[in-house]
């Protein structure tokens, strides 16, 4: 099973991290320099990286649970099919 975050969800997450860690209200993904420079301290960068890492852990945990549930369902379906074939 392949579950991915949509582009919009990623942007929301990036905006939240930018706001919480750097005080940035808006930003562009165009690759152009921002209108006003943003001065950040090392602690803010560390906090942003930790936030992104934590979000990745949570997403990975959720994907793993979805995958495990899907695997259990497939195994039960396969076992039921095999059981039905034996008794047919």
Buried (B, 14 or more C-beta within 10 A) or exposed (E): EEEEEEEEEEEEBBBEBBEEBBEBEEBEEEEEEEEEEEEBEEEBEEBBEEBBEEBEEEBEEEBEEEEEEEEEEEEEEEEEEEEEEEEE
